[in-house]
């Protein structure tokens, strides 16, 4: 566990340091294909019963990202870790946190955006498109001007990805 600071609050990042280090190595132009390794570590924690919000958000995101991006970017090797269970893992984490059931703007935003961008990789496309719309409405009630990129500071590849998405004006 490590602490990430922003101007308003302290965020406890409850991720194994080695997983966060692998996520950080994937950031930027010179990024390495280390996300599959981070995912393996985080999924092991999830399978061992760790149900921390931060861990779940990273597990769901990395499962989704490895579904939509090529292995040369993610490091996913089918022989080592098949991609077939990734959507199931995403849905498992989604269902555990049930974004539609509470008022956590970040959870609504990230699950909604992922469903908005690639609903077909998650299961029934119509279901995921509807969830995306529902989550957007709920998250925008909480954050009418959109989510602030600072929310994602110092949170690995997950944070980097969503901070960049949050910069897109008028988007999700």
N, C-alpha and C positions, 0 to 999 in steps of 0.2 A: 504494500500500500504506500502511496506517496501523495503528497498534497500538491494540488495545482492552485495557483492564486489568480484571481482576477480582482478588479477594483472593488467589487461589492461583497464578495463572499469567498470562503474557502471551500473548494470542492475536494472531497476525498475520492481519489481515483482508486477503486478497489479492483485492481488488475494485477496479475503477476507481473513483476518487473521485466521478466524475459519476454513476455508477450508484448508488452508496451514497447520494448526496445525493438522488437521485430517489426511492429507497426511503424515505428518512427523511421526505420531503415528504408521503408517503401515510399516515403514522402519525397516529392520533388523530381526534377529532371533526372537526377542521378539515382533515383530510387531503385531499390533492389526488389526482386520478386520474393518477398519474405512473408507475405500475408497468409499463405497456407500454413506456415509454421506457427504464426501467431494464433490462427484459428484452431489448430490442433491443441495448443496449450489451453486456450480459453474453453474449447469444447470439453476437454477433460475436466476442467473445473465445474462446468455446467453439469456434466454427467455425474460428478461427485456430489451434486446437490447444492452447489453454491448458487444462490438466486439473487445476487446483488444486481440492482438496476444497471449499473455501469457495465458489468460483465455481460449481462443479457443483451444490452444494446450493441455491444461490440460483436458478440457471437452472431446475432441476427444480421447485422450489417455485413460482416465478413462472409457469411454464408451467401447472402444476396449478391455481394460484389463478385464472388467467385462464380456465381451463376451467369453474370452478365459481362464479365471481362475475360479476355483470353488468358490461358495459363502462363504465357510468357510475362504477363504483368503481375499475376498473383502468386505464381510458384506452385499452383495446384498440379499435382501429378496423379493422374487417374490410377496408376498402379499402386501408389502409396495410400491415396485417399480418394475414393471415387466421388464424383460430383453428384451422383444420383440421390444421396440423402440430404443434400444441401437445402432444398426447398422444404423438406420435412422439418429440418432443424429450425429454419426460419419461422415456419408456422408454429412450431412448438414454443419457441421463445415469444412470438407474438401472442399466442393464446395465453401464456402464463401472465404476461403483463397487460393483456387486454386493453389496448390504448383507448378504445371507445368507452371504457368503463370509468375513466377518471379524468382529472384535469391537469395532466402533466404535459405542458406544451411541447417539450422536447420529444417525448415519446410519441405524441400524436404527429409531430412534424416528421420525424425520421421514418416511422413506419408508413405514414401517409405518402411521403415523397418517394420512398422505394416502390411502393405499390403504384404510384402515379407513373413513374418512369418505365417500369417493366412489369406490368401486372401479369403477363402471360407466364413468366418464369415461376410464379408463386403458387399456381394452381388454377382454379377457375377464374378466367380473366374478368368476367362480369362481376364476380364477387369482389375481387381485389380493386377493380375500378370504383365500385360503390364504396368500399371501405376508404379508399383514397379520398373521395369527395367528402365523406362523413368526417374523416380525421382533419381534413383541411378546414372545414367549417368550424369544428370544435377548437382547433388550435388557433385559428384566426379570431375567435371570440376572446381567447386568452391573450393573444399577441396580435392586435389589429394591424400593426405596422410590420409584421413579420418577425421571425426569430432573429435575434442579434448574433452575429458571427462570434462574438466574444464568449458566448455560452460554450463554445466548442474548443476554447483555447487549451493547449497543453494536454490534449486527449488522444494522441496518436493519429494514425491514418484515419480512423473514424472521425475524429474531431476536425482534421484537415479537410476531409471530403465535405462534411456538412457545413463547415465554415465557409467554404467556397460556394456551395449551393445557396447559402443564406445571403450572399452578396448579390445574387441575381435579383434585381429589382422587378417587382410585379410578378415574380414566379410563384411557385407553390406557396 
